[in-house]
Amino acid sequence: MYEINICHLYPDLMNLCGDRGSIIALTRRCEWRGIEVRVKSVSLNDPLSNEDYDILFIGGQNIDQSIIHDDLKKGKGKVIREAVEANKVILAVCGGLQLLGRYCRTQDGRDLECIGALDLWTHEGDNRLMGNLIFECDFLKSEHFDGQVAGFENHSGKTWLGSGVKPMGRVVTGFGLNGEDGYEGAIYKNTYCTYAQGSILPKNPALTDHLISLALKNRYSDFESLEQLDDGFELAARDSIIRSLTGKKNF
C-alpha cells in the first residue's frame, strides 16, 4: 500500500480563505484510492524536517506576515528551501506564495525579506485584485481535460517571476499574478504557487491528482499512475464557475 505524509504549515495562522479545504481534498482523493495519508500541522516554534513529509502546504495569511517571518528565520525557512531543491511537492497559496519569494515591498516602501526559495518578488499595490479567476495550465491538458483551473483571488500584492521560475498558466479571466502580464501562479521544480483560493483543490481534481502523483513518484519507484475517480461533482462545481464567466462548458 502506498502512503503519503502531508505537512500543513501554520494552519492556525494562515488559513484565510478556506485553505483547509485543499488539505481535505488531498486526503480524500488519497483515501478513496486506498492510499494511506497522514496530515500533521506545524506552526510557530514547532520542529520541521522535510524528510518527514511528501507534500507541504502553506495557505493565505490572516495576520501580520512578520510573525511568520520571525519563525521562518529560526530555521523553517532553511528547511523549506531545502525541500524545494529536493523536489518535494509544495503548494503555496496567496500569502504562502509571497513568503516563498525574495521579498515583499509594502505600500510605504519597506522591503520585507522572505525566505528566497523561489526567484519571485511582490509589491503591495493600492488596489485589491479580487474576483473569480480562471487560468489555463498546459501541464494539466490531456485528451479529456482542457487544463483550465478555477478559483477566487483577493490580493493587493503584485508578483513578478525571475530566473528559473515559470507561470502555472495563462489567465483566461481575472487578474492573476499582477494584473499586467497575463499570467497566474509560479512553478519551480515541484513547487506550485498560486493566488487562486476558495479553496483551490476541491473543485480542481486534475490539479489535486497532479500533486499526489508527483509525491508518489518521488517516494515509490514502482508508481505509475493514479486510479481514475468519478469527478462528476467536482467538475460540476468547476464548470459552473467557468460557464458563468465565459459561457463555455468545459467537460
C-alpha positions in Angstrom: 0.0 0.0 0.0 1.2 3.5 -0.8 1.3 6.2 1.8 1.7 10.0 1.7 2.6 12.3 4.6 1.4 15.9 4.4 2.6 18.9 6.3 0.1 21.8 6.8 2.3 24.8 7.7 0.8 27.4 10.0 -2.9 26.2 9.7 -3.8 28.3 12.7 -2.3 31.5 11.3 -2.5 31.1 7.5 -6.0 29.8 6.7 -7.6 32.9 5.5 -9.5 31.5 2.5 -10.8 28.1 3.4 -7.3 26.6 2.8 -8.2 23.5 4.9 -10.5 22.5 2.0 -7.4 21.8 -0.1 -5.9 19.6 2.7 -9.2 17.7 2.8 -9.2 17.3 -1.0 -5.7 15.8 -0.9 -6.6 13.5 1.9 -9.9 12.2 0.5 -8.6 11.6 -3.0 -5.8 9.5 -1.5 -8.2 7.6 0.8 -10.6 6.9 -2.0 -7.8 5.1 -3.8 -6.6 3.1 -0.7 -3.6 5.4 -0.2 -2.8 5.8 3.5 -2.4 9.5 4.3 -1.2 11.3 7.4 -1.6 15.1 7.9 0.4 17.0 10.5 0.0 20.6 11.5 3.2 22.6 12.0 3.1 26.1 13.4 5.1 28.6 15.4 8.1 27.1 17.3 7.2 23.5 16.1 10.1 21.5 14.6 10.1 20.9 10.8 12.0 18.3 8.9 11.3 17.8 5.1 12.4 14.2 5.4 9.1 13.5 7.3 6.8 14.8 4.5 5.9 14.2 0.9 3.7 17.3 0.4 4.0 20.6 2.2 1.1 23.1 2.1 1.1 26.8 3.1 -2.0 28.9 2.7 -3.1 32.5 2.9 -2.4 34.7 5.9 -4.9 36.4 8.3 -2.3 38.0 10.5 0.8 40.3 10.1 3.2 38.3 8.0 6.1 39.5 10.2 5.0 36.9 12.9 5.5 34.1 10.4 8.8 35.6 9.1 10.3 35.5 12.6 9.5 31.8 12.9 10.9 31.1 9.4 14.2 32.8 10.2 14.6 30.4 13.2 15.1 27.5 10.9 12.0 26.6 9.0 12.9 28.9 6.1 16.1 26.9 5.5 14.2 23.6 5.7 11.6 24.8 3.2 14.4 25.9 0.8 16.0 22.5 1.1 12.6 20.9 0.4 12.1 22.9 -2.7 15.5 22.0 -4.1 14.9 18.3 -3.1 11.8 18.2 -5.4 9.4 17.8 -2.5 5.9 18.7 -3.6 4.8 22.1 -2.3 1.6 24.0 -2.8 1.7 27.7 -1.6 -1.4 29.9 -1.9 -1.6 33.7 -1.8 0.4 34.7 1.3 2.2 31.5 1.1 3.3 32.3 -2.4 4.7 35.6 -1.3 6.6 34.1 1.6 8.5 31.7 -0.7 9.8 34.6 -2.7 12.7 37.0 -2.3 10.9 40.0 -0.7 7.5 41.7 -0.3 7.5 45.5 -0.7 4.9 47.2 1.5 2.8 50.2 0.4 5.1 52.5 2.4 8.2 51.3 0.6 9.6 48.8 3.2 11.1 45.6 1.8 10.1 42.6 4.0 12.6 39.9 3.4 11.1 36.5 2.5 12.8 33.1 2.5 14.1 33.2 -1.1 13.1 29.7 -2.0 11.9 30.9 -5.4 13.1 33.9 -7.5 9.9 35.9 -7.3 9.0 39.2 -5.6 5.9 41.1 -4.6 5.0 44.8 -4.4 1.9 45.7 -2.5 -0.4 47.9 -4.6 -3.1 50.4 -3.8 -6.0 48.4 -5.2 -7.1 44.8 -4.5 -7.1 42.3 -7.3 -10.3 40.4 -6.5 -12.8 38.2 -8.2 -13.2 34.8 -9.8 -10.1 33.6 -11.6 -9.7 31.1 -14.4 -6.3 30.2 -15.8 -5.2 27.6 -18.3 -2.3 25.2 -17.4 -0.6 23.4 -20.2 0.8 20.7 -17.9 -2.8 19.7 -17.0 -4.0 19.4 -20.6 -5.0 15.9 -21.8 -7.3 14.3 -24.3 -10.2 14.6 -21.9 -9.3 17.8 -20.0 -8.9 21.4 -21.2 -6.4 22.4 -18.5 -8.4 25.2 -17.0 -8.3 25.8 -13.3 -11.0 27.8 -11.5 -10.5 29.8 -8.2 -11.1 33.1 -6.5 -8.4 35.7 -6.0 -8.2 38.5 -3.4 -4.8 40.1 -3.1 -3.3 43.6 -3.2 0.2 42.2 -3.9 1.5 42.1 -7.4 4.1 39.4 -8.0 6.7 39.0 -10.7 8.8 36.0 -11.6 12.5 35.8 -12.0 15.1 33.3 -13.3 14.1 29.7 -13.5 10.5 30.2 -12.4 7.7 29.8 -14.9 4.0 30.7 -14.5 1.4 28.0 -13.8 -0.7 29.2 -16.6 -2.3 31.9 -18.7 -5.2 34.0 -17.3 -8.5 33.4 -19.1 -10.4 35.8 -16.9 -9.3 37.6 -13.7 -6.0 39.3 -12.8 -3.5 36.6 -11.9 0.0 37.3 -10.6 0.0 41.1 -11.2 -2.9 42.0 -13.4 -0.5 43.1 -16.1 1.4 40.3 -17.8 -1.5 37.8 -18.3 0.0 35.0 -16.2 -1.0 33.3 -13.0 0.9 31.3 -10.5 4.5 30.1 -10.3 6.2 26.7 -10.8 9.8 25.8 -9.8 10.7 22.1 -9.6 7.8 20.5 -7.8 6.7 23.7 -6.1 3.4 25.3 -7.2 2.3 28.7 -6.1 -1.0 30.5 -6.9 -3.2 33.3 -5.9 -6.3 31.1 -6.6 -8.1 30.5 -3.3 -11.6 29.5 -2.4 -10.2 26.7 -1.8 -8.5 25.7 -5.0 -8.1 21.9 -4.8 -11.7 20.6 -4.1 -13.0 22.0 -7.4 -9.9 21.2 -9.5 -9.4 17.5 -9.2 -6.9 17.3 -12.0 -4.5 19.7 -10.2 -5.0 17.7 -6.9 -4.2 14.4 -8.6 -1.2 16.0 -10.3 0.3 16.9 -6.9 -0.5 13.5 -5.5 1.1 11.8 -8.5 4.3 13.8 -8.1 4.5 12.9 -4.5 4.1 9.2 -5.1 6.6 9.3 -8.0 9.1 10.8 -5.6 8.6 8.1 -3.0 7.9 4.9 -4.9 9.9 3.7 -7.9 7.1 1.4 -9.0 4.4 4.0 -9.0 2.9 4.6 -12.5 -0.5 6.3 -12.3 -3.5 7.0 -10.1 -6.7 5.1 -10.4 -9.4 7.2 -12.0 -12.2 8.5 -9.8 -15.7 9.7 -10.6 -15.2 13.5 -10.5 -18.7 14.5 -11.6 -19.5 16.7 -8.6 -16.1 18.3 -8.6 -16.2 19.1 -12.3 -19.7 20.4 -12.0 -18.5 22.9 -9.4 -15.6 24.0 -11.6 -17.7 24.1 -14.7 -20.4 26.3 -13.1 -17.8 29.0 -12.5 -16.2 28.7 -15.9 -19.6 28.8 -17.6 -20.8 31.8 -15.7 -17.8 33.8 -16.7 -17.1 32.6 -20.2 -20.4 31.0 -21.4 -18.5 27.8 -22.2 -19.0 24.3 -20.9 -15.7 22.5 -20.3 -16.4 18.8 -19.7 
